[in-house]
Amino acid sequence: MNNTSKTDWSRIDAMSDEYMDTSDIPPLSDEFFTKPQLRMPKSPVKVAFQIDPETFAWFQAQGEIAEQ
C-alpha cells in the first residue's frame, strides 16, 4: 500500500493556535475527570487462510505486504 500523506505538514506546523477552530468542542466538566478509565488497544488477531496464486499476486502488486 502507498500511504504517503498528501498533507502539507510544514504549513500545518507553521500555523499558530489562533487558526484552530475549536468552537464545536464542548468544554469538559469536572465530572469528566472524576471517573477516568485507561483503555488499552486490543492485540491484533492473526488469521491464516489459503488463497489462489493469482489473487495473492494481485495483492502483492498493490504494494508492500508486511510478513510476520
C-alpha positions in Angstrom: 0.0 0.0 0.0 1.1 3.5 -0.6 0.3 5.5 2.5 2.1 8.7 1.5 0.5 11.7 3.2 -0.7 14.5 0.9 -0.9 16.8 3.9 1.4 19.9 3.8 2.9 19.3 7.3 5.3 22.2 7.1 2.3 24.6 6.5 0.4 22.9 9.4 3.5 23.2 11.7 3.8 26.9 10.8 0.2 27.7 11.9 -0.4 29.2 15.3 -3.2 28.1 17.6 -5.3 31.1 16.6 -6.1 29.4 13.3 -7.6 26.4 15.0 -11.4 26.4 15.3 -12.4 24.7 18.5 -15.9 26.2 18.7 -17.6 22.9 18.1 -15.8 21.1 21.0 -17.8 21.3 24.2 -16.0 22.1 27.5 -15.2 19.2 29.8 -16.9 19.3 33.2 -15.2 18.3 36.5 -17.3 15.1 36.4 -15.5 14.0 33.3 -12.2 13.9 35.2 -13.6 12.1 38.3 -14.1 8.7 36.5 -11.0 8.2 34.3 -10.6 4.9 32.5 -7.4 3.6 31.0 -8.3 2.0 27.7 -5.6 -0.1 26.0 -5.8 -1.2 22.4 -6.6 -4.9 21.9 -3.9 -7.0 20.4 -4.3 -7.8 16.7 -5.7 -11.2 15.8 -3.6 -13.3 13.4 -5.6 -15.2 10.8 -4.3 -17.8 8.3 -6.1 -18.7 5.1 -5.4 -20.1 1.7 -5.6 -18.0 -1.4 -5.0 -18.8 -5.0 -1.7 -17.6 -6.5 -3.3 -15.1 -8.9 -5.2 -13.4 -6.2 -2.1 -13.3 -4.0 0.0 -11.9 -6.9 -2.7 -9.1 -7.3 -2.4 -8.2 -3.6 1.4 -8.2 -3.8 1.2 -5.8 -6.8 -0.8 -3.3 -4.7 2.3 -2.6 -2.6 4.4 -3.9 0.2 3.0 -6.7 2.3 4.1 -7.0 6.0 5.0 -10.6 6.7 5.1 -11.9 10.2 
